[in-house]
Amino acid sequence: MLSTAVTDSPPLAADAAGIRKGVTLSGPGRDVWNRITREFHIDDCAAQEVLQQVCEAVIRLEAIAARVRTDGEVISRQGRPPLTSITA
């Protein structure tokens, strides 16, 4: 259940930082977790799991964005040269 009350107590089954035990979040994913758990007290496993999945997706998206910033937008093709996008 979500409540809008800001609380100092972490979500159930969480460590002192508010991250569920067994969950390792870094960088942008941890930032999202911290921002949401500061504003909402999430005290049920289903909501914590959804939030964890969102945070993990944020981490993956940031990694993909970093790769695109480095390599540009590229489509890899098996056995053929990659296709690069047209940039403006």
N, C-alpha and C positions, 0 to 999 in steps of 0.2 A: 504494500500500500504506500502511496506517495502522500506526503503532507508538505505543505508549503512552509511550515515552521522551520526556522533555522535552528539546528541543534548542535551541541558540541559532541554528542555521542555518535560514534561511527555506526554504519549499518551492521546488522547482525552478521556474525561470522567474519568480521573484518579485523584487520590488524590496526595498530594505533594510527596508521596513516589513512585509514578508511578503505583500503584495498582488501577485497575478499582474500582469505587465506588460499594460497596456491595460485593466485593470479599474479602474473608479472606484467606490469604495464610500464612503458617508458615514453619519454618525450610527449608528443601531442596526445597520445591516448591517455596518459596519466593526467595531463592538463584537463582534458574533457571530463575524466572521472572526478577530479578535484572540484572543478567548477560546478558540476551537477550535484555532487554530494554536499557541497557547502550550502547550496540553496534548498535541496530536498533531502529529507531523511527517507532513505529507501530501505525498508525493513522486511522485504520478502524476497525469497530466492529467485523467483521468476523475473522480477524487475531487475535484480542485481545481475542476473545472467544476460538479460537484454542489454543492459548498460555495458557489461563486459564485452559483448559482441560488437556493440557500436564502437567502443574504444579501440578494440583490436582492428576494426575496419578503418578507423581514422589512422592508425599506425601504418597499415598497408597502403592506404591512399597517399600518405605523405611519402612513403618509400617510392611509390610509383611516380609521384610528382617530381621527386628528386631525380629519378632516372630520366624522366622526360626533359627536365631542365638541362641535364648533362648531354643526353644523346639526341634530343629533339624527338618529335613524334615519328616513330619508326614502326613499320609493320614487318615483322620477321616472316620470311617465307622459306619453308623447308627446301634446302638444296638450291635456292636461288638467292640473288642479292636482295637485301632488304629494300623496302620502299620507304622513302622519306616523304614527309608531308610538305606541302607548299606553305611557306611562312610569309606573312605580310610584312 
